[in-house]
């Protein structure tokens, strides 16, 4: 703890310089020296102030499920880590190196939507509309800091255990902007809340976050499904008290998932990689070795990973199959506390119904 505090202090001058740069950019936008582009189509941004881990992907998927049966939905992501460049329409047959893990996950889970990736969202939205002129809403993935586009609805996520109010600017902390940037949001969502949450906890968080009068605030948590085999979703396996689990993850924060697995299984072993990590042959050998080292007699065992990691792991299909590695994927969906699901849904619907060109 003392060491971590010392590191933050030593890095604080760099954080200040970084913050000055962010402030200067924001001043340019406020004064009109830089301009945000708006479009004659509803645009919803889902983002966060910190670097990764707030749950953007499950929340975007929640909105996709809410809307896809009624209107034509498109998603637009940067495609972090992909080896392609420029605007690209994501197809289900692509791999993560071509499309990026999250956009490919969107497309495979919801093949009826249009999924695009591009470095410049301002230039990409017209391209999306050219690809499908019937598109009726665009969901921007991780676009809170990308001010070149002015979204009609700005949703800001912050983790229950890592609120932006308790964090610091990069590199001293994990914030990509000053805390005051939350004022640009229309909706605040406190994510990864405990499955059981008291009203007193809710009120305490509201007092800490200090939402502005126009800002709506919601509290969400994860509901995990039944793990399925990475190459055959119909083959499922349950977590059991007599089963050991090797958790392989390359996402920003795994504490929430690890806690859940720990409660459902005998023991959890972890192999953690950086967010969006592309697994190589050496990593697969490490996974095989770590799984082989779990040798408790009479205890079943399995390898578990996230949906986003599975998109990257499947590029090693031949190795996984040849070595008979039981890699299972943990599906997840967002739920809302305090019976506020209907209110959140109505917030999205009201924005779309009241949208004016």
Secondary structure, DSSP 4 states (H G I P E B T S, - for coil): -HHHHHHHHHHHHHHHHHHHHHHHHHHHHHHTSS--B--SSEEEEEEESBSS-S-HHHHHHHHHHHHTTTS-EEEEE--TT-S--S-EE--TT--HHHH-HHHHHHHHH-TTSEEEE-S-HHHHHHHHHHH-TT--EEEEES-TT-TTB--SEEEEEEETTB-GGG--BTTTSSBSS-GGGGGG-SEEEEES--SS--HHHHHHHHHHHT--TT-EEEEEEEEE--EEETTEEEEEE---TTEEEEEEE-SS--HHHHHHHHHHSSEEEEEE--TT----HHHHHHHHHHHHT---TT-EEEEEEEHHHHHHHGGGHHHHHHTT--EEEE-EEEEESTT-HHHHHHHHHHHHHT---
